[in-house]
């Protein structure tokens, strides 16, 4: 991480005790290695049983400063550390249990990207992953999410990135999934999903999983807006669609739609009110568009649009 020509060793030391947050040790490479040539990175001790350091991983150079960065997972938050300053670049929180983190320059823009896997408990541990794109500033909003759709299958419990198994010059992403554990105790067979990240012709870098989407979501208009803005989308197959509005703190402001829709073109308008029909404050908001196939076993697809409400 310090660009001295020696590799470093990152070791997690999770602790599941009430008054312990867990920790990780970064051992610096050199002619000798030991605790005298290391630093201790301590988790949040106010979060009981949080198991900080349960997963650690080098992530590559996320922000392009010439130093490799790294990630440390706890149960419900992930710290992304700068290799240059050894300070936290970003703390990513979750209501769901984190499982894995790994990094690779997927879109070949000379910034390393990274994937975090999580449990998604409201779907009975169906699992899911989120891909974050590297850049001068870490963007935690414009992300790509894939969710599992089989309960107790733990989609994302194993993760590997890199390699080119089909000689198309694109790196592959390997995501493991357990077989479904039923109430009767039977266990289905596990699955490994292999994804390629690429740059389709005429499409910008950040629109690049070669896994085809079952819908098209278009930018809202107007944006910025006051008092309302409209979103248009097109479904290529029957999908269970959910559309929600969130604020910058990740709190849901309003559910706009949640139902099964047939193939076709649709539009929906947000009139800048919350669930109680009170006017929302001016500021930045996000539309979350989730599409769940109901006729096959494809993963749930999700997309986020950023918008600004003016007053």
N, C-alpha and C positions, 0 to 999 in steps of 0.2 A: 504493500500500500504506500510505502514512502519512496518508491522509485529509486532505491539504492542498489538495485541489481540482485537483491536477495528476496526470495519469497517469504511471506509471513505465514504464521499458523494461528488460526482462530479456533478457540476451544470453548464450548458452552458448558456452564456449570449450573443447570437449573435446580431450584430448590422449591419443593412444594410444602414449605412450612408457612404457618400463618403470618409470622413476622419477618419473613425473608422473601425478597423479590427475585432472587436468582441473579446470576452474573455471567459474564464471559471474559475470557482472557485473550488478548492479542499478543502473541509472542513474535518479536521481531527477528528476522533471519540475520545471520552473520556467522562469524567464525565459531561462536558458541551460542547456545540457546538456553534460556531458563527464566525463572521468575524475575531475576534482576534485569532482564532485557524484555520486559513485558509491561502492559498496562491492564488495569482491571476496569471493566465496564459493568456498572451495577444497575440492575433493574429498579423499577419503581416499588419501593418497600411499602407504599400505602395500598398497593393492590395485593391482597392476600392470595396465597396459593397460585401465583401467576406464572411461575415456571419460566422466568426470563432466561434465555439461553438454550431453550429446548431444541431449537434449530438455529444454526449459524451458517452463513454462506458468503463467499466472495461474489460480488455482483458485476465486476468490471467497472470501467470508468463511465458512470452515469451522466455526469455533468461536463465532461470534456475538459477537465482541468489537468489532465496528465497523470492523475493518481487513481488507482483502483479503489472503489468503494465497497462496502460490505453491509450485510443485513443481519439483525439479531431478532429472533421471534420470541414472544411470550405467548400466553394463551390468547389474549385479546388485543394486543398491539404489537406492531413491528417497528423497530428503529432502523432507519437507513442512515448509515454513518458515512461521512466524508473521509476518504483515505488521506486527504491533504491536511485537514484540520483536526481530524479525529473527533469532530463534533457531529451531532445529529442533524442531518440534512432534512429529514422529514420523519414524523411519527404518524404512522397509519393505524388508526383505531378500528375496531370491529366489534359488533355484537356477537359475532360467531367465532368459534375457535379456529386459530391459525394452525396450519399443518406444515407448510413448506414454503421456501423462497429460493429462487435461483435466477441468475442473470445471464444475458447474452445480447449481442448487438443483432437483433432480429431483422430490422429494416435497413441495415447497412448505411446508417447515417453518421457513423463514427461515435455514436453515443450508445452505451450499453442500456438495454431495456431489462426489465425484470418481471417475474411472475410470482404472485403470492397465492397460495391455496388455502381454502377455508372450509368449514364444516357445513354451514347453512342449517342450523338446527330447526328452523321453522318448517323445513321440508324433510324432517326426520333424517338428517345427515346424508342428504343427497350429494353434498359437496359442490365445489365450484372453484374457479380460478379467476384472477384479475390480472391483466397485462398492463403494466405501466411503462410509458415510453420515456427514455432518457432525453435530456436537453440541457441547455444552459441553466434553466430552472426546472426543477422536478414538477411535472404536471400530474396531480392526483385527481383531476376531474375528467379529462379526455382520455378515458381508459377503455379497454376492451374486456368484457366479462363473458365467460362461458360457465353455465351452471349445469350440474348433473340433474337428471330427471327421474332417477330411481331411488326410492327411499332406502336408507341404510346401505347404500352402495359406496359412499365415500369417494366420489369422483374428485381426483386431485390428491389422494393420500400418498401418491408417489409422483415425482416430477423430475424430468431430465431434459436438458436443452442442449442442442448442438449436434454436429454431424450432418452429413448429407447422404442419406441412405439410397436416394433415387437419382443421384447425379444430376440434379436440376439447378445446382449452385445455390440452393436455398436451405437454410438450417431447418431441422425438424424439432418439434416439441413432442415429448412423450409424456402422456398423462395416464397414471394408473387408476383403476377403479376396482373395488372389491365386488364380488357378487352379492346380490341382495340377501340380507339375513331376515327371514320371515319370522312371524310370531311362533310358528311351530318349530323353529330351530333349524330349518333347512337353509343351506347356504348355496347360492348360485355360483357359477364360474366367474372369475375375474376377467377384466378386459384392460388392454392397453390401447389408448387412442393416440394416433400419430397425426399431428397437424404440421402443415408447412406454412411459414409466413413468407409472403412474397409481395411484389408490387405489380398488380395487374395493369395491363396497358391503359394509359390515360387516367389512372387513379392515383391520388396523392399517397405519400408514404404511409400515413396513419390510417389508411382504410384497407389494410392488407392481408388479413387471414384469407388464404385461398379456400377455406371452408365457405361454400356459398351461403348467403343469407336467404331466409325465406320471406323477406320483406324489404321494402325501401322506405326509409324515413327521411323526409326532406326538411331543410331548415325552416324554422318558424318565421312568420312575417306578420307584423313588423318586429324588428328587434334592433335596438331598444323599443319598448312599447308602453302605451298608456291609453286606455285601461285594459285592453285585451290583445291577445296574440293568438294566431292560428297555426296549427301543425297539420301537415298533410302526410299521409303514408299509404303505401300500396302493399297488399298481401298477395303472395304468390301461391299460397295454399291455406287450408283451414288452420287457424292458430288461436290459441288462448292468449288474448292480448291484455296487458295491464299497463296503464299509463298513470304515473304519479308525478307530483310536483314536490321538490325538496328545496329547503333553504341551504345556505352555505354551511350550516352546522350539521347537516345530514338529517334534519328533522322533516318528517313528511308534512307538507302543508295541505295537500288536497289530492284525493284519488279522482282522476278524471274519467277513467274507464277500466272495467274489469269484466271481460266476458269473451266468449268464443265468437270469432268472426269468420265469414266466408271469404274466399279470394275476391279481391277488388280494391278500389281506391276509396279512401276515407279521409275525413278531416275532423279535427276537434279543436275547440277554442277554450283557452283559459282566460277568465275575466278578472284575474288577479284577486280572487277571494279565497279564503281558507274553507275548511270543512264546516265552519259555523256561519259561512257567507259574510264574514267580516273582511274588509279590504286589507290585503297584505301591505306591509311597509315597502317602500322603495328599496331596491337593492338587487343583488344577484340571486337568481334562482336556477334550478336545474329540472329539466323534464327527463324522467326515466321511462324508457319504452322497453317493455319486456315481452317477448314473443315465445310461447311454449308450444312446440308441435304436439298434436294430439293423435296423429295417425302413425307416427313412427317413433324411434328411440333417439332421435337427434337431440343434442344438448339445447337447453334453453339459451336464447340469444337476447342480449341486452345492449342498449345504446343510450348515451347521455347527450342531451343538448343544453348548452349554457345560454341563459337569456338575462336581460336586464330590464327591470321594471322602473320606469321613471315617474316622478311625481312633480 
